[in-house]
Amino acid sequence: MFPQLAKGIPQANISPFEPLYLDSVSVSKGSGPITLAGSFINLTVVGPSNATPTFTSMDIPNRKMHSGIFFPLLDIKARYNLKGNILVLPLVGHGTSDLKLIKVDTNVLSDLSFPKVEGREILQIDHMNVNFKVGGMRVNLRNLFNGNEVLGQTLNSFLNQNSNEIITDLSESIGQSLGDILKELMNEVFSKIPTDLWLLEDDEEPSSQIQEI
């Protein structure tokens, strides 16, 4: 469904979701080789439409969903404001950024609820816990150290050369960021498709009444 959903489905009142826009994502890491605080704002995310669901299981009585989603590439553009230390180098700056996460394989545990909108039940994801593996990362932070190009280029090169270590140490913050992206995406979709159209008992027939919500 992802490629079609990215383009939007007017019949189900689903707007195009790619690029996906997020207001902000916070970064906080207070100890260890990496200490970092700040945020990314006005994020534009390209790549969710190429996602492949790898598995899904639902526990309706306990309102849990366990799922896996693989993204070949997430291309994220945003403004950033960060301060801290990355391994042996200081990091301080604010400006625009490009971040590419390559071969992102997620394992997601979601808490669900089933509210009604105009009399029809929908699935809503209230919370996500995301574990993940990333094949690689490319990052470019502009205007580091108040625009010092030499220091900025040095730090960007260092970030890219040590991406595996950085991803490991920032796994909690990156997981929260991926959770924000996935929650926004999946709630946008599920909020427009009532459960009577797709969440069925073994002996049930799907509803033929498709109505806008």
mmCIF file of the C-alpha atoms, coordinates in Angstrom:
data_MODEL
# 
_entry.id   MODEL 
# 
loop_
_atom_site.group_PDB 
_atom_site.id 
_atom_site.type_symbol 
_atom_site.label_atom_id 
_atom_site.label_alt_id 
_atom_site.label_comp_id 
_atom_site.label_asym_id 
_atom_site.label_entity_id 
_atom_site.label_seq_id 
_atom_site.pdbx_PDB_ins_code 
_atom_site.Cartn_x 
_atom_site.Cartn_y 
_atom_site.Cartn_z 
_atom_site.occupancy 
_atom_site.B_iso_or_equiv 
_atom_site.pdbx_formal_charge 
_atom_site.auth_seq_id 
_atom_site.auth_comp_id 
_atom_site.auth_asym_id 
_atom_site.auth_atom_id 
_atom_site.pdbx_PDB_model_num 
ATOM 1   C CA . MET A 1 1   ? 0.000   0.000   0.000  1.00 0.00 ? 1   MET A CA 1 
ATOM 2   C CA . PHE A 1 2   ? 2.838   2.448   0.696  1.00 0.00 ? 2   PHE A CA 1 
ATOM 3   C CA . PRO A 1 3   ? 3.501   3.690   -2.872 1.00 0.00 ? 3   PRO A CA 1 
ATOM 4   C CA . GLN A 1 4   ? -0.217  4.312   -3.414 1.00 0.00 ? 4   GLN A CA 1 
ATOM 5   C CA . LEU A 1 5   ? -0.661  5.949   -0.021 1.00 0.00 ? 5   LEU A CA 1 
ATOM 6   C CA . ALA A 1 6   ? 2.243   8.297   -0.767 1.00 0.00 ? 6   ALA A CA 1 
ATOM 7   C CA . LYS A 1 7   ? 0.292   9.652   -3.739 1.00 0.00 ? 7   LYS A CA 1 
ATOM 8   C CA . GLY A 1 8   ? -2.897  9.901   -1.701 1.00 0.00 ? 8   GLY A CA 1 
ATOM 9   C CA . ILE A 1 9   ? -6.261  8.151   -2.022 1.00 0.00 ? 9   ILE A CA 1 
ATOM 10  C CA . PRO A 1 10  ? -8.958  10.801  -2.560 1.00 0.00 ? 10  PRO A CA 1 
ATOM 11  C CA . GLN A 1 11  ? -11.766 8.216   -2.241 1.00 0.00 ? 11  GLN A CA 1 
ATOM 12  C CA . ALA A 1 12  ? -10.681 7.544   1.358  1.00 0.00 ? 12  ALA A CA 1 
ATOM 13  C CA . ASN A 1 13  ? -9.829  11.193  2.058  1.00 0.00 ? 13  ASN A CA 1 
ATOM 14  C CA . ILE A 1 14  ? -6.121  10.318  2.437  1.00 0.00 ? 14  ILE A CA 1 
ATOM 15  C CA . SER A 1 15  ? -3.824  13.176  1.451  1.00 0.00 ? 15  SER A CA 1 
ATOM 16  C CA . PRO A 1 16  ? -0.387  12.536  -0.096 1.00 0.00 ? 16  PRO A CA 1 
ATOM 17  C CA . PHE A 1 17  ? 2.087   11.893  2.720  1.00 0.00 ? 17  PHE A CA 1 
ATOM 18  C CA . GLU A 1 18  ? 5.391   12.197  0.883  1.00 0.00 ? 18  GLU A CA 1 
ATOM 19  C CA . PRO A 1 19  ? 7.232   14.254  1.614  1.00 0.00 ? 19  PRO A CA 1 
ATOM 20  C CA . LEU A 1 20  ? 6.257   13.817  5.253  1.00 0.00 ? 20  LEU A CA 1 
ATOM 21  C CA . TYR A 1 21  ? 6.462   16.952  7.419  1.00 0.00 ? 21  TYR A CA 1 
ATOM 22  C CA . LEU A 1 22  ? 7.262   17.001  11.146 1.00 0.00 ? 22  LEU A CA 1 
ATOM 23  C CA . ASP A 1 23  ? 7.361   20.075  13.372 1.00 0.00 ? 23  ASP A CA 1 
ATOM 24  C CA . SER A 1 24  ? 10.268  19.039  15.590 1.00 0.00 ? 24  SER A CA 1 
ATOM 25  C CA . VAL A 1 25  ? 12.375  16.180  16.931 1.00 0.00 ? 25  VAL A CA 1 
ATOM 26  C CA . SER A 1 26  ? 14.388  16.576  20.147 1.00 0.00 ? 26  SER A CA 1 
ATOM 27  C CA . VAL A 1 27  ? 17.869  15.154  20.709 1.00 0.00 ? 27  VAL A CA 1 
ATOM 28  C CA . SER A 1 28  ? 19.144  14.526  24.226 1.00 0.00 ? 28  SER A CA 1 
ATOM 29  C CA . LYS A 1 29  ? 22.151  12.446  25.299 1.00 0.00 ? 29  LYS A CA 1 
ATOM 30  C CA . GLY A 1 30  ? 23.737  13.409  28.588 1.00 0.00 ? 30  GLY A CA 1 
ATOM 31  C CA . SER A 1 31  ? 26.632  11.011  29.171 1.00 0.00 ? 31  SER A CA 1 
ATOM 32  C CA . GLY A 1 32  ? 29.178  8.755   27.503 1.00 0.00 ? 32  GLY A CA 1 
ATOM 33  C CA . PRO A 1 33  ? 31.302  9.383   24.386 1.00 0.00 ? 33  PRO A CA 1 
ATOM 34  C CA . ILE A 1 34  ? 28.493  11.479  22.930 1.00 0.00 ? 34  ILE A CA 1 
ATOM 35  C CA . THR A 1 35  ? 26.772  14.282  24.839 1.00 0.00 ? 35  THR A CA 1 
ATOM 36  C CA . LEU A 1 36  ? 24.278  16.226  22.817 1.00 0.00 ? 36  LEU A CA 1 
ATOM 37  C CA . ALA A 1 37  ? 21.277  18.457  23.377 1.00 0.00 ? 37  ALA A CA 1 
ATOM 38  C CA . GLY A 1 38  ? 19.057  20.342  20.978 1.00 0.00 ? 38  GLY A CA 1 
ATOM 39  C CA . SER A 1 39  ? 16.502  19.719  18.293 1.00 0.00 ? 39  SER A CA 1 
ATOM 40  C CA . PHE A 1 40  ? 15.694  19.441  14.622 1.00 0.00 ? 40  PHE A CA 1 
ATOM 41  C CA . ILE A 1 41  ? 12.724  21.523  13.447 1.00 0.00 ? 41  ILE A CA 1 
ATOM 42  C CA . ASN A 1 42  ? 10.654  21.807  10.264 1.00 0.00 ? 42  ASN A CA 1 
ATOM 43  C CA . LEU A 1 43  ? 11.635  18.336  9.091  1.00 0.00 ? 43  LEU A CA 1 
ATOM 44  C CA . THR A 1 44  ? 10.905  17.142  5.562  1.00 0.00 ? 44  THR A CA 1 
ATOM 45  C CA . VAL A 1 45  ? 11.181  13.352  5.192  1.00 0.00 ? 45  VAL A CA 1 
ATOM 46  C CA . VAL A 1 46  ? 11.395  11.581  1.821  1.00 0.00 ? 46  VAL A CA 1 
ATOM 47  C CA . GLY A 1 47  ? 11.497  7.785   1.570  1.00 0.00 ? 47  GLY A CA 1 
ATOM 48  C CA . PRO A 1 48  ? 8.591   6.341   3.597  1.00 0.00 ? 48  PRO A CA 1 
ATOM 49  C CA . SER A 1 49  ? 6.736   5.439   0.381  1.00 0.00 ? 49  SER A CA 1 
ATOM 50  C CA . ASN A 1 50  ? 9.442   2.875   -0.418 1.00 0.00 ? 50  ASN A CA 1 
ATOM 51  C CA . ALA A 1 51  ? 8.907   1.059   2.878  1.00 0.00 ? 51  ALA A CA 1 
ATOM 52  C CA . THR A 1 52  ? 8.362   -2.693  3.014  1.00 0.00 ? 52  THR A CA 1 
ATOM 53  C CA . PRO A 1 53  ? 6.445   -4.173  5.966  1.00 0.00 ? 53  PRO A CA 1 
ATOM 54  C CA . THR A 1 54  ? 8.354   -7.291  7.053  1.00 0.00 ? 54  THR A CA 1 
ATOM 55  C CA . PHE A 1 55  ? 5.888   -8.695  9.613  1.00 0.00 ? 55  PHE A CA 1 
ATOM 56  C CA . THR A 1 56  ? 2.839   -7.702  11.659 1.00 0.00 ? 56  THR A CA 1 
ATOM 57  C CA . SER A 1 57  ? 1.071   -9.303  14.595 1.00 0.00 ? 57  SER A CA 1 
ATOM 58  C CA . MET A 1 58  ? -1.785  -7.773  16.552 1.00 0.00 ? 58  MET A CA 1 
ATOM 59  C CA . ASP A 1 59  ? -2.977  -8.520  20.079 1.00 0.00 ? 59  ASP A CA 1 
ATOM 60  C CA . ILE A 1 60  ? -6.381  -6.857  20.076 1.00 0.00 ? 60  ILE A CA 1 
ATOM 61  C CA . PRO A 1 61  ? -7.421  -7.721  23.684 1.00 0.00 ? 61  PRO A CA 1 
ATOM 62  C CA . ASN A 1 62  ? -4.212  -6.139  25.035 1.00 0.00 ? 62  ASN A CA 1 
ATOM 63  C CA . ARG A 1 63  ? -4.180  -3.395  22.408 1.00 0.00 ? 63  ARG A CA 1 
ATOM 64  C CA . LYS A 1 64  ? -0.694  -4.107  21.147 1.00 0.00 ? 64  LYS A CA 1 
ATOM 65  C CA . MET A 1 65  ? 0.769   -4.330  17.668 1.00 0.00 ? 65  MET A CA 1 
ATOM 66  C CA . HIS A 1 66  ? 4.202   -5.745  16.879 1.00 0.00 ? 66  HIS A CA 1 
ATOM 67  C CA . SER A 1 67  ? 5.504   -4.928  13.426 1.00 0.00 ? 67  SER A CA 1 
ATOM 68  C CA . GLY A 1 68  ? 8.594   -4.544  11.295 1.00 0.00 ? 68  GLY A CA 1 
ATOM 69  C CA . ILE A 1 69  ? 9.158   -1.993  8.527  1.00 0.00 ? 69  ILE A CA 1 
ATOM 70  C CA . PHE A 1 70  ? 12.199  -1.725  6.263  1.00 0.00 ? 70  PHE A CA 1 
ATOM 71  C CA . PHE A 1 71  ? 13.167  1.588   4.630  1.00 0.00 ? 71  PHE A CA 1 
ATOM 72  C CA . PRO A 1 72  ? 15.862  1.515   1.915  1.00 0.00 ? 72  PRO A CA 1 
ATOM 73  C CA . LEU A 1 73  ? 16.512  5.221   2.504  1.00 0.00 ? 73  LEU A CA 1 
ATOM 74  C CA . LEU A 1 74  ? 15.144  8.027   4.664  1.00 0.00 ? 74  LEU A CA 1 
ATOM 75  C CA . ASP A 1 75  ? 16.247  11.420  3.355  1.00 0.00 ? 75  ASP A CA 1 
ATOM 76  C CA . ILE A 1 76  ? 15.638  14.111  5.977  1.00 0.00 ? 76  ILE A CA 1 
ATOM 77  C CA . LYS A 1 77  ? 16.078  17.859  5.620  1.00 0.00 ? 77  LYS A CA 1 
ATOM 78  C CA . ALA A 1 78  ? 15.613  20.126  8.623  1.00 0.00 ? 78  ALA A CA 1 
ATOM 79  C CA . ARG A 1 79  ? 16.849  23.089  10.590 1.00 0.00 ? 79  ARG A CA 1 
ATOM 80  C CA . TYR A 1 80  ? 18.931  22.164  13.611 1.00 0.00 ? 80  TYR A CA 1 
ATOM 81  C CA . ASN A 1 81  ? 20.137  23.688  16.870 1.00 0.00 ? 81  ASN A CA 1 
ATOM 82  C CA . LEU A 1 82  ? 22.659  21.437  18.637 1.00 0.00 ? 82  LEU A CA 1 
ATOM 83  C CA . LYS A 1 83  ? 25.347  21.689  21.299 1.00 0.00 ? 83  LYS A CA 1 
ATOM 84  C CA . GLY A 1 84  ? 27.565  19.021  22.832 1.00 0.00 ? 84  GLY A CA 1 
ATOM 85  C CA . ASN A 1 85  ? 30.463  16.700  22.096 1.00 0.00 ? 85  ASN A CA 1 
ATOM 86  C CA . ILE A 1 86  ? 30.798  13.908  19.532 1.00 0.00 ? 86  ILE A CA 1 
ATOM 87  C CA . LEU A 1 87  ? 33.452  11.435  20.708 1.00 0.00 ? 87  LEU A CA 1 
ATOM 88  C CA . VAL A 1 88  ? 36.548  13.678  20.841 1.00 0.00 ? 88  VAL A CA 1 
ATOM 89  C CA . LEU A 1 89  ? 35.179  16.759  19.056 1.00 0.00 ? 89  LEU A CA 1 
ATOM 90  C CA . PRO A 1 90  ? 32.917  19.593  20.227 1.00 0.00 ? 90  PRO A CA 1 
ATOM 91  C CA . LEU A 1 91  ? 29.728  20.293  18.309 1.00 0.00 ? 91  LEU A CA 1 
ATOM 92  C CA . VAL A 1 92  ? 27.918  23.597  18.360 1.00 0.00 ? 92  VAL A CA 1 
ATOM 93  C CA . GLY A 1 93  ? 25.806  25.231  15.703 1.00 0.00 ? 93  GLY A CA 1 
ATOM 94  C CA . HIS A 1 94  ? 22.445  26.059  14.221 1.00 0.00 ? 94  HIS A CA 1 
ATOM 95  C CA . GLY A 1 95  ? 21.361  26.114  10.610 1.00 0.00 ? 95  GLY A CA 1 
ATOM 96  C CA . THR A 1 96  ? 20.149  23.744  7.912  1.00 0.00 ? 96  THR A CA 1 
ATOM 97  C CA . SER A 1 97  ? 20.967  20.043  7.760  1.00 0.00 ? 97  SER A CA 1 
ATOM 98  C CA . ASP A 1 98  ? 20.743  17.018  5.482  1.00 0.00 ? 98  ASP A CA 1 
ATOM 99  C CA . LEU A 1 99  ? 20.551  13.553  7.029  1.00 0.00 ? 99  LEU A CA 1 
ATOM 100 C CA . LYS A 1 100 ? 20.347  10.273  5.144  1.00 0.00 ? 100 LYS A CA 1 
ATOM 101 C CA . LEU A 1 101 ? 19.608  7.022   6.995  1.00 0.00 ? 101 LEU A CA 1 
ATOM 102 C CA . ILE A 1 102 ? 20.383  4.017   4.784  1.00 0.00 ? 102 ILE A CA 1 
ATOM 103 C CA . LYS A 1 103 ? 18.824  0.528   5.046  1.00 0.00 ? 103 LYS A CA 1 
ATOM 104 C CA . VAL A 1 104 ? 16.738  1.206   8.139  1.00 0.00 ? 104 VAL A CA 1 
ATOM 105 C CA . ASP A 1 105 ? 15.259  -2.031  9.529  1.00 0.00 ? 105 ASP A CA 1 
ATOM 106 C CA . THR A 1 106 ? 12.797  -1.332  12.343 1.00 0.00 ? 106 THR A CA 1 
ATOM 107 C CA . ASN A 1 107 ? 11.169  -3.503  14.996 1.00 0.00 ? 107 ASN A CA 1 
ATOM 108 C CA . VAL A 1 108 ? 8.191   -1.632  16.404 1.00 0.00 ? 108 VAL A CA 1 
ATOM 109 C CA . LEU A 1 109 ? 5.947   -2.263  19.410 1.00 0.00 ? 109 LEU A CA 1 
ATOM 110 C CA . SER A 1 110 ? 2.876   -0.025  19.437 1.00 0.00 ? 110 SER A CA 1 
ATOM 111 C CA . ASP A 1 111 ? 0.168   0.742   22.001 1.00 0.00 ? 111 ASP A CA 1 
ATOM 112 C CA . LEU A 1 112 ? -3.232  1.016   20.355 1.00 0.00 ? 112 LEU A CA 1 
ATOM 113 C CA . SER A 1 113 ? -6.635  2.487   20.998 1.00 0.00 ? 113 SER A CA 1 
ATOM 114 C CA . PHE A 1 114 ? -9.838  2.289   18.967 1.00 0.00 ? 114 PHE A CA 1 
ATOM 115 C CA . PRO A 1 115 ? -11.720 5.604   19.074 1.00 0.00 ? 115 PRO A CA 1 
ATOM 116 C CA . LYS A 1 116 ? -14.789 6.314   16.991 1.00 0.00 ? 116 LYS A CA 1 
ATOM 117 C CA . VAL A 1 117 ? -14.983 9.098   14.426 1.00 0.00 ? 117 VAL A CA 1 
ATOM 118 C CA . GLU A 1 118 ? -18.469 9.928   13.184 1.00 0.00 ? 118 GLU A CA 1 
ATOM 119 C CA . GLY A 1 119 ? -19.711 6.582   14.494 1.00 0.00 ? 119 GLY A CA 1 
ATOM 120 C CA . ARG A 1 120 ? -17.051 4.389   12.863 1.00 0.00 ? 120 ARG A CA 1 
ATOM 121 C CA . GLU A 1 121 ? -14.137 2.835   14.720 1.00 0.00 ? 121 GLU A CA 1 
ATOM 122 C CA . ILE A 1 122 ? -10.577 3.599   13.668 1.00 0.00 ? 122 ILE A CA 1 
ATOM 123 C CA . LEU A 1 123 ? -7.222  2.329   14.893 1.00 0.00 ? 123 LEU A CA 1 
ATOM 124 C CA . GLN A 1 124 ? -5.034  4.901   16.610 1.00 0.00 ? 124 GLN A CA 1 
ATOM 125 C CA . ILE A 1 125 ? -1.406  4.447   17.625 1.00 0.00 ? 125 ILE A CA 1 
ATOM 126 C CA . ASP A 1 126 ? -0.872  6.123   21.006 1.00 0.00 ? 126 ASP A CA 1 
ATOM 127 C CA . HIS A 1 127 ? 2.758   5.195   21.629 1.00 0.00 ? 127 HIS A CA 1 
ATOM 128 C CA . MET A 1 128 ? 5.598   3.515   19.755 1.00 0.00 ? 128 MET A CA 1 
ATOM 129 C CA . ASN A 1 129 ? 8.781   1.862   20.937 1.00 0.00 ? 129 ASN A CA 1 
ATOM 130 C CA . VAL A 1 130 ? 11.192  1.516   18.009 1.00 0.00 ? 130 VAL A CA 1 
ATOM 131 C CA . ASN A 1 131 ? 14.274  -0.682  17.877 1.00 0.00 ? 131 ASN A CA 1 
ATOM 132 C CA . PHE A 1 132 ? 16.238  -0.519  14.661 1.00 0.00 ? 132 PHE A CA 1 
ATOM 133 C CA . LYS A 1 133 ? 19.337  -1.329  12.671 1.00 0.00 ? 133 LYS A CA 1 
ATOM 134 C CA . VAL A 1 134 ? 20.829  1.138   10.191 1.00 0.00 ? 134 VAL A CA 1 
ATOM 135 C CA . GLY A 1 135 ? 23.163  0.167   7.380  1.00 0.00 ? 135 GLY A CA 1 
ATOM 136 C CA . GLY A 1 136 ? 24.729  3.627   7.193  1.00 0.00 ? 136 GLY A CA 1 
ATOM 137 C CA . MET A 1 137 ? 24.307  7.347   7.743  1.00 0.00 ? 137 MET A CA 1 
ATOM 138 C CA . ARG A 1 138 ? 25.343  10.466  5.860  1.00 0.00 ? 138 ARG A CA 1 
ATOM 139 C CA . VAL A 1 139 ? 25.033  13.851  7.536  1.00 0.00 ? 139 VAL A CA 1 
ATOM 140 C CA . ASN A 1 140 ? 25.757  17.449  6.606  1.00 0.00 ? 140 ASN A CA 1 
ATOM 141 C CA . LEU A 1 141 ? 25.273  20.157  9.245  1.00 0.00 ? 141 LEU A CA 1 
ATOM 142 C CA . ARG A 1 142 ? 25.686  23.667  7.836  1.00 0.00 ? 142 ARG A CA 1 
ATOM 143 C CA . ASN A 1 143 ? 26.800  26.748  9.787  1.00 0.00 ? 143 ASN A CA 1 
ATOM 144 C CA . LEU A 1 144 ? 28.659  24.824  12.484 1.00 0.00 ? 144 LEU A CA 1 
ATOM 145 C CA . PHE A 1 145 ? 30.847  26.904  14.821 1.00 0.00 ? 145 PHE A CA 1 
ATOM 146 C CA . ASN A 1 146 ? 29.236  30.167  13.646 1.00 0.00 ? 146 ASN A CA 1 
ATOM 147 C CA . GLY A 1 147 ? 30.058  29.458  10.034 1.00 0.00 ? 147 GLY A CA 1 
ATOM 148 C CA . ASN A 1 148 ? 33.697  28.375  10.432 1.00 0.00 ? 148 ASN A CA 1 
ATOM 149 C CA . GLU A 1 149 ? 34.024  26.295  7.246  1.00 0.00 ? 149 GLU A CA 1 
ATOM 150 C CA . VAL A 1 150 ? 37.236  24.500  8.236  1.00 0.00 ? 150 VAL A CA 1 
ATOM 151 C CA . LEU A 1 151 ? 35.889  23.317  11.594 1.00 0.00 ? 151 LEU A CA 1 
ATOM 152 C CA . GLY A 1 152 ? 32.491  22.560  10.080 1.00 0.00 ? 152 GLY A CA 1 
ATOM 153 C CA . GLN A 1 153 ? 33.934  20.416  7.295  1.00 0.00 ? 153 GLN A CA 1 
ATOM 154 C CA . THR A 1 154 ? 36.185  18.614  9.779  1.00 0.00 ? 154 THR A CA 1 
ATOM 155 C CA . LEU A 1 155 ? 33.248  17.742  12.042 1.00 0.00 ? 155 LEU A CA 1 
ATOM 156 C CA . ASN A 1 156 ? 30.977  16.654  9.168  1.00 0.00 ? 156 ASN A CA 1 
ATOM 157 C CA . SER A 1 157 ? 33.726  14.379  7.824  1.00 0.00 ? 157 SER A CA 1 
ATOM 158 C CA . PHE A 1 158 ? 34.264  12.964  11.301 1.00 0.00 ? 158 PHE A CA 1 
ATOM 159 C CA . LEU A 1 159 ? 30.520  12.323  11.738 1.00 0.00 ? 159 LEU A CA 1 
ATOM 160 C CA . ASN A 1 160 ? 30.336  10.415  8.458  1.00 0.00 ? 160 ASN A CA 1 
ATOM 161 C CA . GLN A 1 161 ? 33.502  8.403   9.068  1.00 0.00 ? 161 GLN A CA 1 
ATOM 162 C CA . ASN A 1 162 ? 32.267  7.326   12.516 1.00 0.00 ? 162 ASN A CA 1 
ATOM 163 C CA . SER A 1 163 ? 28.577  6.940   11.682 1.00 0.00 ? 163 SER A CA 1 
ATOM 164 C CA . ASN A 1 164 ? 28.233  3.409   13.112 1.00 0.00 ? 164 ASN A CA 1 
ATOM 165 C CA . GLU A 1 165 ? 29.535  4.427   16.532 1.00 0.00 ? 165 GLU A CA 1 
ATOM 166 C CA . ILE A 1 166 ? 27.389  7.562   16.542 1.00 0.00 ? 166 ILE A CA 1 
ATOM 167 C CA . ILE A 1 167 ? 24.236  5.666   15.575 1.00 0.00 ? 167 ILE A CA 1 
ATOM 168 C CA . THR A 1 168 ? 24.870  3.134   18.343 1.00 0.00 ? 168 THR A CA 1 
ATOM 169 C CA . ASP A 1 169 ? 25.379  5.809   20.985 1.00 0.00 ? 169 ASP A CA 1 
ATOM 170 C CA . LEU A 1 170 ? 22.403  7.880   19.806 1.00 0.00 ? 170 LEU A CA 1 
ATOM 171 C CA . SER A 1 171 ? 20.157  4.844   19.310 1.00 0.00 ? 171 SER A CA 1 
ATOM 172 C CA . GLU A 1 172 ? 17.596  6.009   21.888 1.00 0.00 ? 172 GLU A CA 1 
ATOM 173 C CA . SER A 1 173 ? 17.227  9.489   20.346 1.00 0.00 ? 173 SER A CA 1 
ATOM 174 C CA . ILE A 1 174 ? 17.204  8.111   16.792 1.00 0.00 ? 174 ILE A CA 1 
ATOM 175 C CA . GLY A 1 175 ? 14.631  5.494   17.807 1.00 0.00 ? 175 GLY A CA 1 
ATOM 176 C CA . GLN A 1 176 ? 12.395  8.218   19.225 1.00 0.00 ? 176 GLN A CA 1 
ATOM 177 C CA . SER A 1 177 ? 12.787  10.189  15.990 1.00 0.00 ? 177 SER A CA 1 
ATOM 178 C CA . LEU A 1 178 ? 11.878  7.163   13.889 1.00 0.00 ? 178 LEU A CA 1 
ATOM 179 C CA . GLY A 1 179 ? 8.908   6.602   16.195 1.00 0.00 ? 179 GLY A CA 1 
ATOM 180 C CA . ASP A 1 180 ? 7.727   10.171  15.546 1.00 0.00 ? 180 ASP A CA 1 
ATOM 181 C CA . ILE A 1 181 ? 7.978   9.604   11.786 1.00 0.00 ? 181 ILE A CA 1 
ATOM 182 C CA . LEU A 1 182 ? 6.195   6.229   11.857 1.00 0.00 ? 182 LEU A CA 1 
ATOM 183 C CA . LYS A 1 183 ? 3.479   7.311   14.280 1.00 0.00 ? 183 LYS A CA 1 
ATOM 184 C CA . GLU A 1 184 ? 2.668   10.386  12.185 1.00 0.00 ? 184 GLU A CA 1 
ATOM 185 C CA . LEU A 1 185 ? 2.605   8.325   9.018  1.00 0.00 ? 185 LEU A CA 1 
ATOM 186 C CA . MET A 1 186 ? 0.546   5.396   10.292 1.00 0.00 ? 186 MET A CA 1 
ATOM 187 C CA . ASN A 1 187 ? -2.008  7.494   12.175 1.00 0.00 ? 187 ASN A CA 1 
ATOM 188 C CA . GLU A 1 188 ? -2.553  9.583   9.043  1.00 0.00 ? 188 GLU A CA 1 
ATOM 189 C CA . VAL A 1 189 ? -3.407  6.391   7.176  1.00 0.00 ? 189 VAL A CA 1 
ATOM 190 C CA . PHE A 1 190 ? -5.391  4.509   9.821  1.00 0.00 ? 190 PHE A CA 1 
ATOM 191 C CA . SER A 1 191 ? -7.442  7.556   10.796 1.00 0.00 ? 191 SER A CA 1 
ATOM 192 C CA . LYS A 1 192 ? -9.002  7.524   7.311  1.00 0.00 ? 192 LYS A CA 1 
ATOM 193 C CA . ILE A 1 193 ? -9.709  3.784   7.040  1.00 0.00 ? 193 ILE A CA 1 
ATOM 194 C CA . PRO A 1 194 ? -12.355 2.503   9.522  1.00 0.00 ? 194 PRO A CA 1 
ATOM 195 C CA . THR A 1 195 ? -11.560 -0.871  11.030 1.00 0.00 ? 195 THR A CA 1 
ATOM 196 C CA . ASP A 1 196 ? -14.718 -2.455  9.574  1.00 0.00 ? 196 ASP A CA 1 
ATOM 197 C CA . LEU A 1 197 ? -12.980 -2.251  6.175  1.00 0.00 ? 197 LEU A CA 1 
ATOM 198 C CA . TRP A 1 198 ? -9.875  -4.208  7.109  1.00 0.00 ? 198 TRP A CA 1 
ATOM 199 C CA . LEU A 1 199 ? -9.774  -5.561  10.688 1.00 0.00 ? 199 LEU A CA 1 
ATOM 200 C CA . LEU A 1 200 ? -12.027 -8.595  10.397 1.00 0.00 ? 200 LEU A CA 1 
ATOM 201 C CA . GLU A 1 201 ? -12.853 -11.788 12.233 1.00 0.00 ? 201 GLU A CA 1 
ATOM 202 C CA . ASP A 1 202 ? -12.214 -14.990 10.280 1.00 0.00 ? 202 ASP A CA 1 
ATOM 203 C CA . ASP A 1 203 ? -15.882 -15.377 9.361  1.00 0.00 ? 203 ASP A CA 1 
ATOM 204 C CA . GLU A 1 204 ? -16.586 -11.702 8.634  1.00 0.00 ? 204 GLU A CA 1 
ATOM 205 C CA . GLU A 1 205 ? -17.143 -10.054 5.271  1.00 0.00 ? 205 GLU A CA 1 
ATOM 206 C CA . PRO A 1 206 ? -15.697 -6.562  4.722  1.00 0.00 ? 206 PRO A CA 1 
ATOM 207 C CA . SER A 1 207 ? -18.073 -3.629  4.719  1.00 0.00 ? 207 SER A CA 1 
ATOM 208 C CA . SER A 1 208 ? -19.026 -2.314  1.296  1.00 0.00 ? 208 SER A CA 1 
ATOM 209 C CA . GLN A 1 209 ? -19.766 1.148   2.642  1.00 0.00 ? 209 GLN A CA 1 
ATOM 210 C CA . ILE A 1 210 ? -16.760 3.408   2.135  1.00 0.00 ? 210 ILE A CA 1 
ATOM 211 C CA . GLN A 1 211 ? -17.421 6.796   3.614  1.00 0.00 ? 211 GLN A CA 1 
ATOM 212 C CA . GLU A 1 212 ? -15.162 9.769   4.171  1.00 0.00 ? 212 GLU A CA 1 
ATOM 213 C CA . ILE A 1 213 ? -14.200 10.443  7.765  1.00 0.00 ? 213 ILE A CA 1 
# 
